[in-house]
Amino acid sequence: MLGLMQDRPLLISSLIEYAAAYHPQQEIISRTVEGGTVRSNYDQVHRRARQLANALAKLGLSEGDRIGTLAWNTHRHLEMYFGVSGSGAVLHTVNPRLFPEQIEYIVNHAEDSVLCFDSCFAPLVARLAPQLGTIRHYVAMTDPEHMAALAGMGIPNLLCYEDLLAGSSEDYEWPQFDERTASSLCYTSGTTGNPKGVLYSHRSTVLHSLKASGSDTFGVSPASSILMIVPLFHANAWGLPYACAMNGAKMVLPAQHLDGESVYRLLRDERVNYSTAVPTVWLMLFQYLDAHPEIDPRELVLRVAGVGGSAAPAAMIERFEKQFGAALVQGWGMTETSPIGVINTLLPQHAGLSEAEQLRIKLKQGRALWGVELRIEDDEGRALPHDGKAFGRLKVRGPWIASGYFKAEHDALDNDGWFDTGDVANIDPEGYVQLVDRAKDVIKSGGEWISSIDLENATMSHPAVAEAAVIGVPHPKWQERPLLIVVKRPGQEVRPAELLAFLAGKVARWWVPDDVVFVDALPHTATGKLLKLKLREAYRNYVLPTVKDERTA
């Protein structure tokens, strides 16, 4: 027997329709690529999204066509989130931080029909255009005033975004179609091999947005003022644009202005109470505040700082709590999980714990949300207990988890429908996930595993350390031993022996790295994660002092 409920499809267009109907004047603040600020609202975003949908139809675009973007977080990019997907086409957000060869591969693999780009990426587009065989139109996401600067670059079939909208009517009725229809496409960062396309659906996106709105996740509401630092080209900005529209929240879009001063000014001027970023952006904010001791961070109204992409160190959690009066909430996910997998919020029974005990919990990645099932397995595929001790390969499944990759021959699931995340983790009896490492990054020493993540977090708690990475390097006796690579804070000094002594009381004795190397900067992926592959290549022939000692003994 079926229930007697109306069967209305879960579509992205319904989110912006709702926002425009019930929160029409809620602000959308956008910095621009060219400079300046655009102050808009949901009513204007909705009207311009409908103009965009009409413009795309005039260009001959239809359901299922892929429309690429090379763009920062701006009002125009946000309009495309709703205008493209709402029309039935597929929004393909391309990460401009990738290598040009990767961008070329991604656009051609996706078979994009249109490529929309911020004016600052015009030289890159001009360089790539001869190799992009499926692009019929290039759209500069700017106004006529700034189009003149793009003339003469040789970009074929070049159109102006604002001219397209000006020539299109706001009269547009969002089509109704199957909620399983593809809505957006985002490629993984391709740290090993070519990037892979994750194809989201309207259904998965709306369900993800519902859960992202919950009090145990982002807690989005009309009272939220959200600075969206996470890029719109990175896993749909963690789903926040959709959750904000669903709840009528204020959005603040920083464009490419992510330096410490710019982030601070937006937090202050727009009365931001929630923001999300990878750790490197928060570190830049800290550096700016350290250089300006006259600024009191408690003058801000920031209450929650979200972090993902890599683990949040204890020092970062404590600084937000003590200096900002804000909670740092970390989570874990990936492009293939839309991306929310787990979020770290304390449970009621933790209220009576000491600060140190609470911090121990906060350092974990978090608990599963409704909609996400978790499982850890050993190398033979056997399920392991959630006892906080056993660790193995982390697998997930759920309605917003990828089942396969775009244009791939095979799905990405095992025989029981689980997706292997490539992470190694343990899960405690309360459901908190603790990542041990990426499966390819874990260090195996003397037959036992060492977590590079735990070592990095412990190192980051030293006041002289700005950033740290740990990799395994060859050892003739132990197979691998950890090498600690450190970026020092400006004006700070610390010796290798001092750092190793600092770690000795914080991790197992046999985990303590065999050596420390200081560098000016660490390599990162296009999404801000540590690029361990590049570090392993750079130090693959590194001879540890323990090896030298054994050779001379």
N, C-alpha and C positions, 0 to 999 in steps of 0.2 A: 504494500500500500504506500503510495506517495503522499507527501504532505500537500496541503492546499495553500501554498505560498506562491506569490508572484515570482516568475522566473525572469529577473532582470539581469543582464550581463554585467559583470564587474569590469568597468572600463575606466581608463585614465581620464577620459573627457569628463566623467562625472565628478572628479575631484575639483577641477577648475570651475566647473559649472556651480558646484556647491559654494566654493570660496567666493565667487563673484556674486552669488545670490544672497549669502548670509554674512559675508565679511568684505563687502565691496571696497570699503575705504581703508582696510588694513594695509599698512605700508609695505612696499617692496623697495628697498634702498639698494642702489647699484652704483658702485664705482665703475668707471668706463676704462677701456684700454687706452684711449687717447688722452685721458685726464678728465677730471670733473666727476660729478655725481648726478645720477638720474633718480628722482623720487617718483615712484609709481605706486600702484595699488592693485588689488586682485581684479577689480573691474577693468582696469586698463590692460592688464595682462591677458584677461579673457578675451577682450575685444581684439587685441593685436594677434592673439593665437588664432582666432577665427579668420582674420585677414591673411595670416600666414597660410592657413589651410586652403583658402581660396587661391592664393598665389601659387601654391604647389600644384593645384589642379590645373591652372593655366599653363604651367610648365610641362604638363603631361604626366605628372606623377600619379600613381595609383596605389591601391592597397598592396602592401608587401615590398614596395620599392624601398631601398635603403638610402637614407640621406645622412651623409657624414658631417661631423662638425669637428673643427679644430679651434677650440674656443675656451676662454676662461669663464669664471663665474660672473656672468653679467645678466642684465634684464633680457637681452636678446636671446641668450642661450636658454634662459628659463622659459621664454615664450616658445622656443622650439620643443621643449620637453612636452608641452601640451598640444601645440599646433600640429606637430609631425605625427606623434603617436595617436592623437585624437582623431586624425583623418584616416587612420588605418595603415599609414606608412610606418617604417621602422627607423627610429632615431639611432644612428650609429655614432656614439661619442668616441672620438679618436684622441688618444693621449698625446699631446704635442711634445711631451718630454721624451718620448721614445726616439731612438735613432731614426734618421730619415729612411733608411732601408727597411726598418720595421714598419714605419707608417705606410710606405709604398706597398709592402706586402699586405698589410691589414686592409687598406682601401681597395686593393685589387681583389683580395680574397672575399671581401664582403660584397663586391660588385656594386659599390655605391654609384647612384645615378647623379647625385648632386653633392658638392662639397661646399659647406658653409664655413667661413673662417674669419677670425678676428684680423683686423688690419695688420697687427704686429707679426702675423704669420705669413704675410704676403710673399716675402722672399722665399720662404720654405715651399709654399704652394707653387710659385713660379718654377722653382727647381724641380719639383716632383711632377708637375703637370704632364710633361711628355711621356712619363711612364705610367700614368693613370688612365688605363684604356677604357674604363666604363663611365667616366664622369662626362655628363652632357652639359652641365652648367656649374660654374663657380660663382658663389655668392659671398661678397665681402660684407661681413656683419658690421656695417658702419652706415654713415649718412653721406649725402652727396658732397658735403663740405670736405670730407676726408677722402673721397674717391680719387681726387686729382693726384694724390700722392702715389696711387697705385698704377696710374697710367704709365705705359712704357715698360712694365715689368714682363709683358708677354704672356699674361694669364689669359687663356682663351675663354670665349663665351662668358665674360665677366659681367656680373650683375650686382646691383646695390641693394642690400637688404631693405633699407628704408624706402627706396623707390618701389620695390616689389610690394611692400605693405601699402604704401600710399595709393597704388594703382589697383588695390583689391578691396572688395566690400567686406564690411563686418557681418553682413547677413550670411550666416552659415549655420546649418543644423548638423550637429555632430552625428555621424553615422552610427548605427547599431550593428554589431557583428559579434561573432563568437568570442567569448572572453578569453579563450585559449589562443587567440590570435597574437602573433609576435608583436611586441611593442617597442623594444629597444635592444640594442646589440652592443656589448662591451667586450673587448678582448683582454685576455690576461697579459701581464707585463712581459711575458716571454723570457724569463731568466734562464730557462733551458729550452732550446729549440724555438720554433716559430710561435708567436702568440696564438692563442686559441680563442674562438668566438663563443661567448655565452649569450644565448638568445632568450631574453626575458619575455613573458607574456603579460597581457593586461591583468589576467587573473592573479598571477603570482605577484605582480607589483602591488595590486590593491590589497591583497592579503598581507603582504609584507608591510605595507603602510599602516594597516590597522594595528598590527603588533608593535610597529615602531612608535606608535602614538601612546602606548600604554605607560602607566606610571612606573613599571619595572624595566622600561627601556628608556626612551627619550623623553617621555612625559610631555609631549607637544600639546599645547593648548592655545587659545586666543591670547593668553597672557604671556606667551613666549616671544622673546625677541632673539632670534637665532642668527648668529654670524656663521655663515656657511663657508668655512675655510676648506673643508674637504672638496676637491674639485668635482664639478659636474661631469667630468670625463672619467671619474674613478668610481666604478660600480654604482652609478646613479647617485653620487654624492651620499652614499650610505642610505639612500631612499628618503632623505630629508625633504627634498622639494615636494614630493607627493604627500608626505605626512603633514607638512606645513599647510598645503592647500586643503587637505582633509579636515584640518582643525582651525584654519583661519589664523595661523601664526604669522608674526612679522618676520620677514626674511631680509638679511643684510648680506649683499653679495660683493666680495672684495676685488673682483677681477684678478689681475696678477699681482696685486699689492699685498704681499704676504710677509714683508719685513716686519721686525718687531715694532717699530714706530707706527706703521700703518695699522697693524692689528690692534695695538693699544688704543689708537685714536678712534677706531670704529667701535671697539668695546665701550669706550667712554662716551662718545658722542651719540651713539644709537642705543644707549642703555641696554646693551646686550646682556641677557641673563643665562644664555646657553650657547655653547659653541663646541665644534668638533674639529679635531686636527690630528695629524700624525705628530709624534713626539718632537721631530725636528723643528716644526713651526713653534711649538711652545718653548723650545730652547731659545729660539731667536727672540721671542717675547721676553724671556728671562734676561737675556743679554742686554736688551734695550733698557729694561728696568734697572739692572745692575749699574748701567752707565748713567742712570738718572735717579740717584737715591732720593731726590726731592719728591718723587712720585710715590704716593701711598696706594698700593693695589687695592686696599679695602675701600677706596673711593668708588671703585667700579661696583656694578650690581651683578657681576658674574656670579652665578650660583652653582653651575655645573659645567665642567670642562670635560668633554668626551675625548678619548684617545683610542686609536686603533692603528693598524698597520704594523706595529711592533710593540713589544711589552713596555708598559710604563714603569720606570724605575721608582723605588721607594722615595727617593729624594724629590721627585716631581710630585708625587701624591702629597707628601708632607708640605711642600712649598705652597701648593694651591690651598691646602686646608689652613695653614698658619698665616700666610701672607695675604691671601685673597679672601679668606673666609668662604671658599668654594670647594665643592667635592670634585675630585677627579674620578671619573667613571670610565673604566676601560672595558673593551669588549673584544671579541674575536669574530672574524668572518673572512670571507674571500669573495672574489668576483662570482664564483660559482654558487654562493649562498645568498646572493642578492643585496647586501652582503651579510646581514645580521645572522650570527649563529648563536653566540652567547653574550650576555651582558653581566657585568659584575655589580650587583647591588647587595647590600647586607640584608639579612633576614631579621625579623623581630627578635629572635633569640640571641642575636649578636649584640644587642644594645648594652648589655651588662659587661661585655668583655673589655679588657684593658685596651688602650690605644695600640700597644704592640701586637696584641692578639688580633685586633681588627685589621691592622695593617697587613698582617700575614694573610688574611683572607682577601683583602683588596688587591694584593699582588697577583692573585690568580686571574685567569682570563674571564671567568664568570660562569653563570648557570645557564642552562638551555632555556629558551623561551618556548611557549606553546607554538607548535608548528615545526619544531626542530627536534628530531630524535638523534641521540648520540650513542656511539658504541666504540669501544676500544678492543683491538684484536692483537694477538701475537702473530708471529711470522707465518704460522700455519693456518691463520684465519679463525682461530678459536677465540670466543668472547672472553674478555678478562673482567674481573670483578671491579666494581666502583668502590674501592676501599681506600683510595688516596695513595696507595703504594704501588700497585701494579700499573705499568705503563706500556702502551703499545700504539699501533696505528689508529688514528682517530678517523672514524667514519660517521657520515651524517646522511639523513634523508628527511624529506618533508616537502610541502607544496611550493616552497620558493627555492628549492635546491635543484641545480641543473641535472638533467638526465643524460645529457650528451653535449657535444660541441658542434657548432654550426658547420655544416658541410663535412662533418667527419663520418667515416664509414661505420663506426661502431659507437654504441652509447658508452657512457662513462661509469656505469654502475656494475656492481658485482651481481651474482646470481640472485641475491636476496634484495636487490634494489638499493644497496648502500653505496654512497659516493666516498671514495678514499681521498681525504683532504691532503695527504702527504705530510701531515703533522704527526708527531709522537707526543702523547699526552697521558696523564692520569686523571681520573675523576673521583672525587671524594664522596663519602656517603651522603652529603648534603647536595650533591650534584654540581659542585664547582669543578670546572675544567682547569687543569694546570698544564700548559704546554711545556714539554720537555725540550723540544727542538723540532725543526723541520727534519724529516726522515733523512734528507741528504746532508744535513748540517750536523747531526748528532756526532759526538766524538766517541770513538770506541777505544778504550785504553785498557789493555790487559784483559780483554773479554767483558769489561763492564762499560756501561754508557755514562758519559758526562754531559750534562746539559749546558750548552753554551749560553742559553737564555738566562739561567740562574747565575752563572758567572758574570755575565754582562750587567745584570741588575745589581749584583753585589758591588761590582766595581763602580757603577754609576752613583752609589751612595757616598763615595769619597768626595769631599768638597773641591778637590782640584781637578776632577774629571768631568769633561763636558759630554763625551760620548765614548763608547767602548764596543769592541767586537772581539769575539773569541772564535778561533778556528782550530781545527786539528791539523797538525803537521806530522810527517812520518817520524817514527821512532823505531830503531832496530829491535828493541826489547819489548816495548809496550804496544806496538803497532801504530798508535797515535798518542800524542800528548797535546794539551791545549797551549796555544800561543795567544797572549792577550795584546790587543792592538788598541791604543788609547789616543784620544784627542784631549789635550789639556784645556782647561778654562783659560781665557785670556788673563795674563798676569799671574797665573798660578804655576807653582813648581812642585813636582813630586818625583821621587826616584823610583826605579823599578823595585828595589828591595822593600821600600816603604809600602808600595801597593801590594806586593805579595804578602807582606806581614799583615796588612789590613784585611786581606781576604782570608787569612789562615783561620781566623775565629768565626768566619761566616759561612764557610762551605766545608765539606769533607776534606780532610787533609790531602788525600790523594787527588782531589779535584784541582788544587791550587796550580795555576799555569806554571810551565817550566821557564817561561821568559816573558818579558814585556817589551813591546816596541811602541815608540811614540811617533805619531804622524800628524800632519797639519789638518788632514780631513779624511773622512772615510767615504768610500763609494756607496751610492744609494741607487736603488732602482728608480724608475720613473714615477713610482707611487710612494717613494720615501722610505722603502724598506732597505735594510743593510744588504748590500750586494756581496754575499759571502763567496759566490763563485769567483768574482774578480779577485777577492782577497786570497782565496786558495790558490789561484793561478799565480799571483804575485809572490806568494811565500812557499810555493811547492818545493823549492830547493833549500828552504831555510834550515840551517843546522842549529838545533837547540844546544844551549850550554851543557845540558845533562848528557847529550850525545858526545860532545867534545870531551867531557870529563871521563866518560866510559872509554873513549878511544885512547886517552892518555894514561889511563889507570894501569 
